[in-house]
Amino acid sequence: MERRVMQFIDGIGQFAPKTERDRSEWAKLSAFVAQEPKAFDRDPKTSHVTGSAFVLSADRNSVLLTHHAKLDRWLQLGGHCDGISDARFVAQKEAYEESGLSRISLVSPDVFDVDIHHIPETPKECAHLHYDVRFLFQAEAGALAVSEESHALAWVPLDALEHYTDARSVLVVRDKIRQG
């Protein structure tokens, strides 16, 4: 059995990469945070860190997805750090704001996944990267309430994620949970 070593980045937390993808994304994130003084800002001229939350249902068989209003696709909850150098806090804050849930708990304080993805140019921003740091949470209480950032929310069974998205960056939650 391969021994996984926990690695730490200030403002991000610790992570134990399990796959080549994990190791590659973590190395890129680590290098970016070390060299970019505005890593946690939302400067439209630079790439930046974002925080996301995969929120599992109480029985851990479903994940909460939002139908993002701007992107018109089903995604996990999350958003920009906006100058807050604490990706886990941002992920949890965004999960509360975008879900309406009144109590969400961390499944683990460690980073669950890292996904670096390209954001295309818009009239307001140049193209850049999101260094998305994802954490795993579990819903404990509250009723869902759609925020202005989305069209809908849905508890999606992990075994039915493909009916909502084919995005590898979302399907990773099911795959990592299955791997244990």
VMD Tcl script that builds the backbone (N, CA, C; Angstrom):
set m [mol new atoms 540]
animate dup $m
set s [atomselect $m all]
$s set {name element resname resid chain x y z} {
  {N N MET 1 A 0.841 -1.185 0.000}
  {CA C MET 1 A 0.000 0.000 0.000}
  {C C MET 1 A 0.884 1.245 0.000}
  {N N GLU 2 A 0.574 2.184 -0.882}
  {CA C GLU 2 A 1.335 3.417 -1.000}
  {C C GLU 2 A 1.077 4.317 0.202}
  {N N ARG 3 A 2.148 4.831 0.779}
  {CA C ARG 3 A 2.031 5.751 1.910}
  {C C ARG 3 A 1.851 7.164 1.360}
  {N N ARG 4 A 0.783 7.840 1.786}
  {CA C ARG 4 A 0.524 9.200 1.340}
  {C C ARG 4 A 1.036 10.177 2.388}
  {N N VAL 5 A 1.751 11.178 1.927}
  {CA C VAL 5 A 2.312 12.175 2.817}
  {C C VAL 5 A 1.450 13.432 2.754}
  {N N MET 6 A 1.080 13.919 3.928}
  {CA C MET 6 A 0.312 15.155 3.994}
  {C C MET 6 A 1.227 16.320 3.636}
  {N N GLN 7 A 0.710 17.224 2.809}
  {CA C GLN 7 A 1.439 18.418 2.413}
  {C C GLN 7 A 0.604 19.623 2.810}
  {N N PHE 8 A 1.271 20.731 3.132}
  {CA C PHE 8 A 0.587 21.899 3.682}
  {C C PHE 8 A 0.919 23.155 2.879}
  {N N ILE 9 A -0.094 23.999 2.658}
  {CA C ILE 9 A 0.079 25.323 2.068}
  {C C ILE 9 A -0.671 26.301 2.967}
  {N N ASP 10 A 0.008 27.364 3.386}
  {CA C ASP 10 A -0.614 28.376 4.232}
  {C C ASP 10 A -1.817 29.000 3.514}
  {N N GLY 11 A -2.944 29.086 4.188}
  {CA C GLY 11 A -4.166 29.641 3.607}
  {C C GLY 11 A -5.013 28.606 2.888}
  {N N ILE 12 A -4.431 27.451 2.622}
  {CA C ILE 12 A -5.121 26.363 1.916}
  {C C ILE 12 A -5.410 25.222 2.879}
  {N N GLY 13 A -4.393 24.779 3.597}
  {CA C GLY 13 A -4.521 23.656 4.509}
  {C C GLY 13 A -3.648 22.507 4.073}
  {N N GLN 14 A -4.008 21.319 4.520}
  {CA C GLN 14 A -3.198 20.154 4.181}
  {C C GLN 14 A -3.946 19.205 3.266}
  {N N PHE 15 A -3.157 18.446 2.514}
  {CA C PHE 15 A -3.696 17.569 1.473}
  {C C PHE 15 A -2.763 16.380 1.331}
  {N N ALA 16 A -3.353 15.224 1.123}
  {CA C ALA 16 A -2.581 14.011 0.850}
  {C C ALA 16 A -2.909 13.565 -0.572}
  {N N PRO 17 A -2.109 13.991 -1.554}
  {CA C PRO 17 A -2.367 13.599 -2.942}
  {C C PRO 17 A -2.367 12.073 -3.089}
  {N N LYS 18 A -3.388 11.562 -3.810}
  {CA C LYS 18 A -3.528 10.118 -3.993}
  {C C LYS 18 A -3.205 9.674 -5.416}
  {N N THR 19 A -3.400 10.565 -6.380}
  {CA C THR 19 A -3.231 10.199 -7.787}
  {C C THR 19 A -2.232 11.151 -8.448}
  {N N GLU 20 A -1.849 10.825 -9.657}
  {CA C GLU 20 A -0.963 11.721 -10.404}
  {C C GLU 20 A -1.640 13.070 -10.638}
  {N N ARG 21 A -2.937 13.060 -10.920}
  {CA C ARG 21 A -3.678 14.324 -11.074}
  {C C ARG 21 A -3.594 15.142 -9.796}
  {N N ASP 22 A -3.833 14.501 -8.638}
  {CA C ASP 22 A -3.744 15.189 -7.350}
  {C C ASP 22 A -2.361 15.816 -7.163}
  {N N ARG 23 A -1.313 15.039 -7.415}
  {CA C ARG 23 A 0.050 15.532 -7.220}
  {C C ARG 23 A 0.346 16.715 -8.143}
  {N N SER 24 A -0.093 16.624 -9.379}
  {CA C SER 24 A 0.153 17.680 -10.351}
  {C C SER 24 A -0.589 18.975 -9.978}
  {N N GLU 25 A -1.871 18.867 -9.665}
  {CA C GLU 25 A -2.668 20.043 -9.309}
  {C C GLU 25 A -2.129 20.695 -8.028}
  {N N TRP 26 A -1.762 19.874 -7.044}
  {CA C TRP 26 A -1.233 20.401 -5.786}
  {C C TRP 26 A 0.098 21.125 -6.008}
  {N N ALA 27 A 0.956 20.560 -6.837}
  {CA C ALA 27 A 2.253 21.194 -7.130}
  {C C ALA 27 A 2.050 22.546 -7.819}
  {N N LYS 28 A 1.116 22.597 -8.757}
  {CA C LYS 28 A 0.825 23.861 -9.449}
  {C C LYS 28 A 0.245 24.891 -8.475}
  {N N LEU 29 A -0.673 24.460 -7.617}
  {CA C LEU 29 A -1.272 25.353 -6.619}
  {C C LEU 29 A -0.199 25.875 -5.669}
  {N N SER 30 A 0.660 24.997 -5.198}
  {CA C SER 30 A 1.725 25.376 -4.269}
  {C C SER 30 A 2.651 26.411 -4.892}
  {N N ALA 31 A 3.046 26.192 -6.137}
  {CA C ALA 31 A 3.927 27.134 -6.831}
  {C C ALA 31 A 3.221 28.477 -7.039}
  {N N PHE 32 A 1.941 28.435 -7.400}
  {CA C PHE 32 A 1.182 29.667 -7.631}
  {C C PHE 32 A 1.078 30.503 -6.357}
  {N N VAL 33 A 0.696 29.881 -5.250}
  {CA C VAL 33 A 0.528 30.610 -3.990}
  {C C VAL 33 A 1.871 31.175 -3.519}
  {N N ALA 34 A 2.948 30.438 -3.744}
  {CA C ALA 34 A 4.274 30.895 -3.323}
  {C C ALA 34 A 4.752 32.110 -4.115}
  {N N GLN 35 A 4.385 32.192 -5.395}
  {CA C GLN 35 A 4.904 33.283 -6.224}
  {C C GLN 35 A 3.933 34.430 -6.484}
  {N N GLU 36 A 2.640 34.261 -6.207}
  {CA C GLU 36 A 1.647 35.297 -6.516}
  {C C GLU 36 A 1.175 35.996 -5.243}
  {N N PRO 37 A 1.594 37.255 -5.023}
  {CA C PRO 37 A 1.172 37.948 -3.811}
  {C C PRO 37 A -0.334 38.200 -3.727}
  {N N LYS 38 A -1.031 38.174 -4.856}
  {CA C LYS 38 A -2.480 38.403 -4.872}
  {C C LYS 38 A -3.248 37.093 -5.069}
  {N N ALA 39 A -2.677 35.978 -4.637}
  {CA C ALA 39 A -3.279 34.659 -4.891}
  {C C ALA 39 A -4.720 34.550 -4.394}
  {N N PHE 40 A -5.049 35.212 -3.279}
  {CA C PHE 40 A -6.390 35.093 -2.702}
  {C C PHE 40 A -7.298 36.269 -3.058}
  {N N ASP 41 A -6.783 37.223 -3.834}
  {CA C ASP 41 A -7.580 38.368 -4.251}
  {C C ASP 41 A -8.409 38.004 -5.479}
  {N N ARG 42 A -9.300 38.894 -5.837}
  {CA C ARG 42 A -10.096 38.700 -7.053}
  {C C ARG 42 A -9.718 39.777 -8.065}
  {N N ASP 43 A -8.442 39.844 -8.350}
  {CA C ASP 43 A -7.933 40.805 -9.318}
  {C C ASP 43 A -8.190 40.241 -10.709}
  {N N PRO 44 A -8.936 40.972 -11.555}
  {CA C PRO 44 A -9.257 40.427 -12.883}
  {C C PRO 44 A -8.040 40.290 -13.803}
  {N N LYS 45 A -6.892 40.814 -13.371}
  {CA C LYS 45 A -5.684 40.697 -14.191}
  {C C LYS 45 A -4.846 39.480 -13.831}
  {N N THR 46 A -5.186 38.794 -12.741}
  {CA C THR 46 A -4.396 37.631 -12.321}
  {C C THR 46 A -5.306 36.434 -12.055}
  {N N SER 47 A -4.712 35.287 -12.091}
  {CA C SER 47 A -5.420 34.082 -11.660}
  {C C SER 47 A -5.577 34.168 -10.146}
  {N N HIS 48 A -6.439 33.311 -9.566}
  {CA C HIS 48 A -6.651 33.378 -8.129}
  {C C HIS 48 A -7.215 32.079 -7.559}
  {N N VAL 49 A -7.082 31.959 -6.228}
  {CA C VAL 49 A -7.601 30.820 -5.476}
  {C C VAL 49 A -9.090 31.013 -5.264}
  {N N THR 50 A -9.854 29.936 -5.422}
  {CA C THR 50 A -11.275 29.911 -5.089}
  {C C THR 50 A -11.507 28.761 -4.107}
  {N N GLY 51 A -12.601 28.822 -3.375}
  {CA C GLY 51 A -12.935 27.775 -2.410}
  {C C GLY 51 A -14.267 27.145 -2.756}
  {N N SER 52 A -14.292 25.812 -2.822}
  {CA C SER 52 A -15.529 25.102 -3.160}
  {C C SER 52 A -15.881 24.066 -2.103}
  {N N ALA 53 A -17.175 23.751 -2.067}
  {CA C ALA 53 A -17.707 22.792 -1.100}
  {C C ALA 53 A -18.512 21.716 -1.814}
  {N N PHE 54 A -18.089 20.493 -1.649}
  {CA C PHE 54 A -18.939 19.362 -2.018}
  {C C PHE 54 A -19.726 19.041 -0.759}
  {N N VAL 55 A -21.022 19.340 -0.758}
  {CA C VAL 55 A -21.868 19.120 0.415}
  {C C VAL 55 A -22.643 17.829 0.209}
  {N N LEU 56 A -22.380 16.862 1.068}
  {CA C LEU 56 A -23.073 15.577 1.010}
  {C C LEU 56 A -24.348 15.635 1.844}
  {N N SER 57 A -25.313 14.827 1.450}
  {CA C SER 57 A -26.546 14.675 2.233}
  {C C SER 57 A -26.212 13.982 3.553}
  {N N ALA 58 A -27.155 13.988 4.475}
  {CA C ALA 58 A -26.931 13.372 5.788}
  {C C ALA 58 A -26.540 11.900 5.681}
  {N N ASP 59 A -27.100 11.196 4.680}
  {CA C ASP 59 A -26.754 9.776 4.507}
  {C C ASP 59 A -25.517 9.575 3.622}
  {N N ARG 60 A -24.962 10.668 3.134}
  {CA C ARG 60 A -23.750 10.691 2.300}
  {C C ARG 60 A -23.902 9.969 0.964}
  {N N ASN 61 A -25.130 9.821 0.508}
  {CA C ASN 61 A -25.381 9.176 -0.781}
  {C C ASN 61 A -25.627 10.163 -1.910}
  {N N SER 62 A -25.816 11.443 -1.569}
  {CA C SER 62 A -26.093 12.470 -2.570}
  {C C SER 62 A -25.204 13.678 -2.312}
  {N N VAL 63 A -24.987 14.457 -3.360}
  {CA C VAL 63 A -24.225 15.700 -3.253}
  {C C VAL 63 A -25.118 16.842 -3.726}
  {N N LEU 64 A -24.975 17.985 -3.076}
  {CA C LEU 64 A -25.778 19.150 -3.436}
  {C C LEU 64 A -25.102 19.891 -4.586}
  {N N LEU 65 A -25.830 20.059 -5.682}
  {CA C LEU 65 A -25.335 20.813 -6.823}
  {C C LEU 65 A -26.211 22.039 -7.043}
  {N N THR 66 A -25.592 23.068 -7.592}
  {CA C THR 66 A -26.303 24.282 -7.962}
  {C C THR 66 A -26.267 24.435 -9.477}
  {N N HIS 67 A -27.391 24.845 -10.034}
  {CA C HIS 67 A -27.412 25.155 -11.469}
  {C C HIS 67 A -27.015 26.620 -11.584}
  {N N HIS 68 A -25.740 26.833 -11.874}
  {CA C HIS 68 A -25.125 28.160 -11.855}
  {C C HIS 68 A -25.781 29.081 -12.883}
  {N N ALA 69 A -26.202 30.265 -12.447}
  {CA C ALA 69 A -26.936 31.185 -13.324}
  {C C ALA 69 A -26.075 31.698 -14.476}
  {N N LYS 70 A -24.847 32.134 -14.196}
  {CA C LYS 70 A -23.992 32.681 -15.251}
  {C C LYS 70 A -23.461 31.602 -16.187}
  {N N LEU 71 A -23.074 30.468 -15.627}
  {CA C LEU 71 A -22.445 29.424 -16.432}
  {C C LEU 71 A -23.441 28.436 -17.034}
  {N N ASP 72 A -24.676 28.450 -16.537}
  {CA C ASP 72 A -25.726 27.565 -17.037}
  {C C ASP 72 A -25.314 26.095 -17.020}
  {N N ARG 73 A -24.717 25.680 -15.901}
  {CA C ARG 73 A -24.330 24.273 -15.719}
  {C C ARG 73 A -24.408 23.909 -14.236}
  {N N TRP 74 A -24.502 22.620 -13.983}
  {CA C TRP 74 A -24.561 22.109 -12.620}
  {C C TRP 74 A -23.143 22.013 -12.064}
  {N N LEU 75 A -22.944 22.610 -10.881}
  {CA C LEU 75 A -21.636 22.643 -10.234}
  {C C LEU 75 A -21.784 22.473 -8.724}
  {N N GLN 76 A -20.658 22.246 -8.076}
  {CA C GLN 76 A -20.623 22.270 -6.619}
  {C C GLN 76 A -20.729 23.724 -6.170}
  {N N LEU 77 A -20.981 23.945 -4.887}
  {CA C LEU 77 A -21.073 25.280 -4.326}
  {C C LEU 77 A -19.667 25.858 -4.146}
  {N N GLY 78 A -19.543 27.169 -4.225}
  {CA C GLY 78 A -18.231 27.770 -3.989}
  {C C GLY 78 A -18.110 29.140 -4.607}
  {N N GLY 79 A -16.944 29.750 -4.391}
  {CA C GLY 79 A -16.733 31.074 -4.949}
  {C C GLY 79 A -15.362 31.644 -4.686}
  {N N HIS 80 A -15.226 32.915 -4.985}
  {CA C HIS 80 A -13.962 33.638 -4.867}
  {C C HIS 80 A -13.600 33.912 -3.405}
  {N N CYS 81 A -12.305 33.953 -3.131}
  {CA C CYS 81 A -11.837 34.268 -1.782}
  {C C CYS 81 A -11.972 35.749 -1.463}
  {N N ASP 82 A -11.926 36.608 -2.491}
  {CA C ASP 82 A -12.104 38.051 -2.298}
  {C C ASP 82 A -11.208 38.616 -1.204}
  {N N GLY 83 A -9.948 38.187 -1.191}
  {CA C GLY 83 A -8.979 38.699 -0.232}
  {C C GLY 83 A -8.889 37.931 1.073}
  {N N ILE 84 A -9.751 36.953 1.290}
  {CA C ILE 84 A -9.709 36.132 2.502}
  {C C ILE 84 A -8.732 34.980 2.255}
  {N N SER 85 A -7.650 34.934 3.023}
  {CA C SER 85 A -6.614 33.907 2.832}
  {C C SER 85 A -6.920 32.655 3.649}
  {N N ASP 86 A -8.106 32.107 3.451}
  {CA C ASP 86 A -8.540 30.899 4.156}
  {C C ASP 86 A -9.552 30.181 3.259}
  {N N ALA 87 A -9.046 29.310 2.401}
  {CA C ALA 87 A -9.895 28.650 1.406}
  {C C ALA 87 A -10.991 27.795 2.038}
  {N N ARG 88 A -10.701 27.146 3.154}
  {CA C ARG 88 A -11.723 26.312 3.805}
  {C C ARG 88 A -12.865 27.175 4.334}
  {N N PHE 89 A -12.536 28.308 4.952}
  {CA C PHE 89 A -13.569 29.229 5.426}
  {C C PHE 89 A -14.430 29.708 4.261}
  {N N VAL 90 A -13.778 30.093 3.167}
  {CA C VAL 90 A -14.506 30.579 1.990}
  {C C VAL 90 A -15.449 29.498 1.464}
  {N N ALA 91 A -14.960 28.262 1.372}
  {CA C ALA 91 A -15.799 27.165 0.878}
  {C C ALA 91 A -17.042 26.999 1.755}
  {N N GLN 92 A -16.861 27.025 3.065}
  {CA C GLN 92 A -18.000 26.847 3.970}
  {C C GLN 92 A -18.941 28.046 3.913}
  {N N LYS 93 A -18.390 29.251 3.865}
  {CA C LYS 93 A -19.216 30.460 3.769}
  {C C LYS 93 A -20.068 30.425 2.501}
  {N N GLU 94 A -19.453 30.080 1.386}
  {CA C GLU 94 A -20.176 29.993 0.120}
  {C C GLU 94 A -21.240 28.899 0.163}
  {N N ALA 95 A -20.932 27.794 0.815}
  {CA C ALA 95 A -21.918 26.705 0.924}
  {C C ALA 95 A -23.161 27.181 1.677}
  {N N TYR 96 A -22.961 27.907 2.759}
  {CA C TYR 96 A -24.108 28.449 3.499}
  {C C TYR 96 A -24.889 29.450 2.647}
  {N N GLU 97 A -24.170 30.387 2.034}
  {CA C GLU 97 A -24.831 31.440 1.255}
  {C C GLU 97 A -25.602 30.894 0.056}
  {N N GLU 98 A -25.068 29.870 -0.592}
  {CA C GLU 98 A -25.668 29.379 -1.828}
  {C C GLU 98 A -26.677 28.253 -1.625}
  {N N SER 99 A -26.758 27.694 -0.406}
  {CA C SER 99 A -27.639 26.550 -0.189}
  {C C SER 99 A -28.872 26.843 0.661}
  {N N GLY 100 A -28.763 27.780 1.573}
  {CA C GLY 100 A -29.844 28.012 2.522}
  {C C GLY 100 A -29.780 27.095 3.730}
  {N N LEU 101 A -28.879 26.123 3.729}
  {CA C LEU 101 A -28.758 25.210 4.864}
  {C C LEU 101 A -28.339 25.983 6.109}
  {N N SER 102 A -28.791 25.516 7.273}
  {CA C SER 102 A -28.482 26.222 8.512}
  {C C SER 102 A -27.351 25.574 9.301}
  {N N ARG 103 A -27.001 24.332 8.966}
  {CA C ARG 103 A -25.858 23.688 9.633}
  {C C ARG 103 A -25.184 22.725 8.664}
  {N N ILE 104 A -23.893 22.969 8.471}
  {CA C ILE 104 A -23.053 22.141 7.601}
  {C C ILE 104 A -21.794 21.816 8.393}
  {N N SER 105 A -21.386 20.567 8.387}
  {CA C SER 105 A -20.163 20.209 9.106}
  {C C SER 105 A -19.107 19.685 8.141}
  {N N LEU 106 A -17.855 19.898 8.509}
  {CA C LEU 106 A -16.745 19.369 7.733}
  {C C LEU 106 A -16.666 17.862 7.908}
  {N N VAL 107 A -16.502 17.142 6.826}
  {CA C VAL 107 A -16.251 15.705 6.935}
  {C C VAL 107 A -14.794 15.509 7.347}
  {N N SER 108 A -13.903 16.339 6.810}
  {CA C SER 108 A -12.494 16.342 7.169}
  {C C SER 108 A -11.975 17.760 7.002}
  {N N PRO 109 A -11.072 18.195 7.883}
  {CA C PRO 109 A -10.505 19.533 7.717}
  {C C PRO 109 A -9.501 19.607 6.560}
  {N N ASP 110 A -9.103 18.471 6.035}
  {CA C ASP 110 A -8.119 18.433 4.955}
  {C C ASP 110 A -8.758 18.764 3.612}
  {N N VAL 111 A -7.945 19.267 2.703}
  {CA C VAL 111 A -8.386 19.524 1.333}
  {C C VAL 111 A -8.858 18.200 0.737}
  {N N PHE 112 A -10.012 18.224 0.100}
  {CA C PHE 112 A -10.573 17.024 -0.548}
  {C C PHE 112 A -10.069 16.887 -1.981}
  {N N ASP 113 A -9.965 18.020 -2.692}
  {CA C ASP 113 A -9.575 17.987 -4.100}
  {C C ASP 113 A -9.081 19.377 -4.508}
  {N N VAL 114 A -8.268 19.404 -5.540}
  {CA C VAL 114 A -7.825 20.647 -6.161}
  {C C VAL 114 A -8.117 20.525 -7.646}
  {N N ASP 115 A -8.715 21.571 -8.205}
  {CA C ASP 115 A -9.007 21.579 -9.638}
  {C C ASP 115 A -8.642 22.945 -10.200}
  {N N ILE 116 A -7.684 22.963 -11.102}
  {CA C ILE 116 A -7.261 24.207 -11.739}
  {C C ILE 116 A -7.919 24.254 -13.109}
  {N N HIS 117 A -8.712 25.294 -13.333}
  {CA C HIS 117 A -9.435 25.374 -14.600}
  {C C HIS 117 A -9.395 26.785 -15.181}
  {N N HIS 118 A -9.516 26.834 -16.477}
  {CA C HIS 118 A -9.433 28.069 -17.254}
  {C C HIS 118 A -10.780 28.798 -17.238}
  {N N ILE 119 A -10.719 30.103 -17.003}
  {CA C ILE 119 A -11.905 30.957 -17.064}
  {C C ILE 119 A -11.724 31.831 -18.310}
  {N N PRO 120 A -12.640 31.740 -19.258}
  {CA C PRO 120 A -12.475 32.506 -20.500}
  {C C PRO 120 A -12.639 34.015 -20.297}
  {N N GLU 121 A -12.134 34.750 -21.235}
  {CA C GLU 121 A -12.243 36.202 -21.226}
  {C C GLU 121 A -13.710 36.623 -21.313}
  {N N THR 122 A -14.036 37.690 -20.590}
  {CA C THR 122 A -15.363 38.307 -20.643}
  {C C THR 122 A -15.153 39.798 -20.911}
  {N N PRO 123 A -16.226 40.530 -21.155}
  {CA C PRO 123 A -16.052 41.982 -21.332}
  {C C PRO 123 A -15.430 42.667 -20.107}
  {N N LYS 124 A -15.577 42.082 -18.924}
  {CA C LYS 124 A -15.063 42.686 -17.691}
  {C C LYS 124 A -13.707 42.132 -17.243}
  {N N GLU 125 A -13.349 40.927 -17.689}
  {CA C GLU 125 A -12.134 40.279 -17.189}
  {C C GLU 125 A -11.374 39.602 -18.315}
  {N N CYS 126 A -10.040 39.588 -18.178}
  {CA C CYS 126 A -9.232 38.823 -19.122}
  {C C CYS 126 A -9.289 37.342 -18.725}
  {N N ALA 127 A -8.884 36.483 -19.619}
  {CA C ALA 127 A -8.848 35.052 -19.308}
  {C C ALA 127 A -7.873 34.830 -18.138}
  {N N HIS 128 A -8.212 33.890 -17.282}
  {CA C HIS 128 A -7.358 33.586 -16.132}
  {C C HIS 128 A -7.656 32.169 -15.639}
  {N N LEU 129 A -6.933 31.749 -14.612}
  {CA C LEU 129 A -7.151 30.431 -14.016}
  {C C LEU 129 A -7.800 30.577 -12.642}
  {N N HIS 130 A -8.641 29.607 -12.313}
  {CA C HIS 130 A -9.127 29.444 -10.950}
  {C C HIS 130 A -8.384 28.250 -10.360}
  {N N TYR 131 A -7.724 28.492 -9.247}
  {CA C TYR 131 A -7.067 27.434 -8.484}
  {C C TYR 131 A -8.084 27.040 -7.421}
  {N N ASP 132 A -8.974 26.123 -7.782}
  {CA C ASP 132 A -10.118 25.792 -6.942}
  {C C ASP 132 A -9.748 24.733 -5.911}
  {N N VAL 133 A -9.872 25.108 -4.639}
  {CA C VAL 133 A -9.574 24.224 -3.518}
  {C C VAL 133 A -10.905 23.756 -2.969}
  {N N ARG 134 A -11.094 22.423 -2.952}
  {CA C ARG 134 A -12.388 21.855 -2.586}
  {C C ARG 134 A -12.324 21.113 -1.258}
  {N N PHE 135 A -13.392 21.260 -0.478}
  {CA C PHE 135 A -13.506 20.592 0.816}
  {C C PHE 135 A -14.797 19.788 0.835}
  {N N LEU 136 A -14.820 18.759 1.662}
  {CA C LEU 136 A -15.980 17.878 1.768}
  {C C LEU 136 A -16.750 18.198 3.046}
  {N N PHE 137 A -18.051 18.457 2.881}
  {CA C PHE 137 A -18.937 18.800 3.985}
  {C C PHE 137 A -20.130 17.844 4.002}
  {N N GLN 138 A -20.860 17.872 5.103}
  {CA C GLN 138 A -22.098 17.105 5.220}
  {C C GLN 138 A -23.185 18.028 5.754}
  {N N ALA 139 A -24.341 18.001 5.119}
  {CA C ALA 139 A -25.478 18.790 5.565}
  {C C ALA 139 A -26.064 18.173 6.824}
  {N N GLU 140 A -26.410 19.021 7.785}
  {CA C GLU 140 A -26.991 18.535 9.035}
  {C C GLU 140 A -28.376 19.098 9.303}
  {N N ALA 141 A -28.645 20.327 8.828}
  {CA C ALA 141 A -29.951 20.924 9.114}
  {C C ALA 141 A -30.238 22.051 8.135}
  {N N GLY 142 A -31.544 22.304 7.975}
  {CA C GLY 142 A -31.977 23.432 7.163}
  {C C GLY 142 A -32.629 23.003 5.868}
  {N N ALA 143 A -33.420 23.910 5.333}
  {CA C ALA 143 A -34.102 23.685 4.057}
  {C C ALA 143 A -33.342 24.417 2.959}
  {N N LEU 144 A -33.326 23.844 1.784}
  {CA C LEU 144 A -32.632 24.468 0.660}
  {C C LEU 144 A -33.340 25.746 0.239}
  {N N ALA 145 A -32.534 26.743 -0.125}
  {CA C ALA 145 A -33.058 28.016 -0.634}
  {C C ALA 145 A -32.125 28.487 -1.740}
  {N N VAL 146 A -32.664 28.638 -2.925}
  {CA C VAL 146 A -31.880 29.041 -4.090}
  {C C VAL 146 A -31.451 30.495 -3.938}
  {N N SER 147 A -30.163 30.753 -4.166}
  {CA C SER 147 A -29.643 32.122 -4.096}
  {C C SER 147 A -29.762 32.777 -5.473}
  {N N GLU 148 A -29.462 34.064 -5.529}
  {CA C GLU 148 A -29.521 34.779 -6.804}
  {C C GLU 148 A -28.438 34.322 -7.775}
  {N N GLU 149 A -27.462 33.552 -7.294}
  {CA C GLU 149 A -26.380 33.081 -8.151}
  {C C GLU 149 A -26.745 31.814 -8.923}
  {N N SER 150 A -27.913 31.246 -8.633}
  {CA C SER 150 A -28.255 29.995 -9.311}
  {C C SER 150 A -29.719 29.947 -9.733}
  {N N HIS 151 A -29.991 29.024 -10.651}
  {CA C HIS 151 A -31.362 28.781 -11.101}
  {C C HIS 151 A -32.055 27.735 -10.238}
  {N N ALA 152 A -31.266 26.792 -9.699}
  {CA C ALA 152 A -31.855 25.687 -8.938}
  {C C ALA 152 A -30.787 25.031 -8.082}
  {N N LEU 153 A -31.249 24.269 -7.102}
  {CA C LEU 153 A -30.405 23.406 -6.281}
  {C C LEU 153 A -30.979 22.006 -6.362}
  {N N ALA 154 A -30.120 20.998 -6.274}
  {CA C ALA 154 A -30.613 19.625 -6.317}
  {C C ALA 154 A -29.700 18.699 -5.531}
  {N N TRP 155 A -30.342 17.811 -4.753}
  {CA C TRP 155 A -29.597 16.712 -4.138}
  {C C TRP 155 A -29.474 15.641 -5.214}
  {N N VAL 156 A -28.274 15.393 -5.665}
  {CA C VAL 156 A -28.041 14.464 -6.764}
  {C C VAL 156 A -27.376 13.203 -6.215}
  {N N PRO 157 A -28.026 12.036 -6.388}
  {CA C PRO 157 A -27.380 10.804 -5.942}
  {C C PRO 157 A -26.012 10.656 -6.620}
  {N N LEU 158 A -25.017 10.270 -5.835}
  {CA C LEU 158 A -23.669 10.122 -6.391}
  {C C LEU 158 A -23.664 9.194 -7.601}
  {N N ASP 159 A -24.509 8.173 -7.575}
  {CA C ASP 159 A -24.571 7.224 -8.692}
  {C C ASP 159 A -25.289 7.779 -9.917}
  {N N ALA 160 A -25.853 8.987 -9.814}
  {CA C ALA 160 A -26.581 9.580 -10.945}
  {C C ALA 160 A -25.979 10.917 -11.386}
  {N N LEU 161 A -24.766 11.202 -10.978}
  {CA C LEU 161 A -24.154 12.491 -11.322}
  {C C LEU 161 A -24.092 12.735 -12.824}
  {N N GLU 162 A -23.892 11.679 -13.611}
  {CA C GLU 162 A -23.774 11.835 -15.067}
  {C C GLU 162 A -25.053 12.379 -15.696}
  {N N HIS 163 A -26.183 12.282 -14.995}
  {CA C HIS 163 A -27.439 12.815 -15.513}
  {C C HIS 163 A -27.488 14.347 -15.403}
  {N N TYR 164 A -26.578 14.916 -14.599}
  {CA C TYR 164 A -26.531 16.354 -14.401}
  {C C TYR 164 A -25.317 17.004 -15.062}
  {N N THR 165 A -24.223 16.264 -15.133}
  {CA C THR 165 A -22.989 16.833 -15.672}
  {C C THR 165 A -22.053 15.753 -16.183}
  {N N ASP 166 A -21.247 16.129 -17.145}
  {CA C ASP 166 A -20.166 15.243 -17.578}
  {C C ASP 166 A -18.818 15.861 -17.209}
  {N N ALA 167 A -18.838 16.938 -16.412}
  {CA C ALA 167 A -17.620 17.629 -16.015}
  {C C ALA 167 A -16.798 16.768 -15.064}
  {N N ARG 168 A -15.596 16.453 -15.476}
  {CA C ARG 168 A -14.686 15.654 -14.659}
  {C C ARG 168 A -14.469 16.307 -13.292}
  {N N SER 169 A -14.476 17.660 -13.299}
  {CA C SER 169 A -14.229 18.398 -12.054}
  {C C SER 169 A -15.343 18.220 -11.019}
  {N N VAL 170 A -16.522 17.786 -11.449}
  {CA C VAL 170 A -17.624 17.503 -10.527}
  {C C VAL 170 A -17.703 16.001 -10.249}
  {N N LEU 171 A -17.519 15.197 -11.263}
  {CA C LEU 171 A -17.586 13.741 -11.098}
  {C C LEU 171 A -16.519 13.225 -10.134}
  {N N VAL 172 A -15.472 14.011 -9.931}
  {CA C VAL 172 A -14.389 13.602 -9.038}
  {C C VAL 172 A -14.897 13.319 -7.624}
  {N N VAL 173 A -15.959 13.991 -7.179}
  {CA C VAL 173 A -16.474 13.754 -5.831}
  {C C VAL 173 A -16.929 12.301 -5.683}
  {N N ARG 174 A -17.651 11.809 -6.650}
  {CA C ARG 174 A -18.114 10.414 -6.606}
  {C C ARG 174 A -16.932 9.456 -6.639}
  {N N ASP 175 A -16.012 9.715 -7.537}
  {CA C ASP 175 A -14.870 8.810 -7.704}
  {C C ASP 175 A -13.998 8.761 -6.458}
  {N N LYS 176 A -13.752 9.892 -5.845}
  {CA C LYS 176 A -12.905 9.913 -4.640}
  {C C LYS 176 A -13.614 9.269 -3.449}
  {N N ILE 177 A -14.917 9.468 -3.342}
  {CA C ILE 177 A -15.654 8.838 -2.237}
  {C C ILE 177 A -15.655 7.324 -2.422}
  {N N ARG 178 A -15.830 6.854 -3.616}
  {CA C ARG 178 A -15.798 5.414 -3.886}
  {C C ARG 178 A -14.429 4.806 -3.552}
  {N N GLN 179 A -13.355 5.573 -3.826}
  {CA C GLN 179 A -12.003 5.080 -3.557}
  {C C GLN 179 A -11.676 5.051 -2.081}
  {N N GLY 180 A -12.429 5.836 -1.311}
  {CA C GLY 180 A -12.223 5.867 0.130}
  {C C GLY 180 A -11.116 6.694 0.563}
}
mol reanalyze $m
mol bondsrecalc $m
mol representation Tube
mol addrep $m
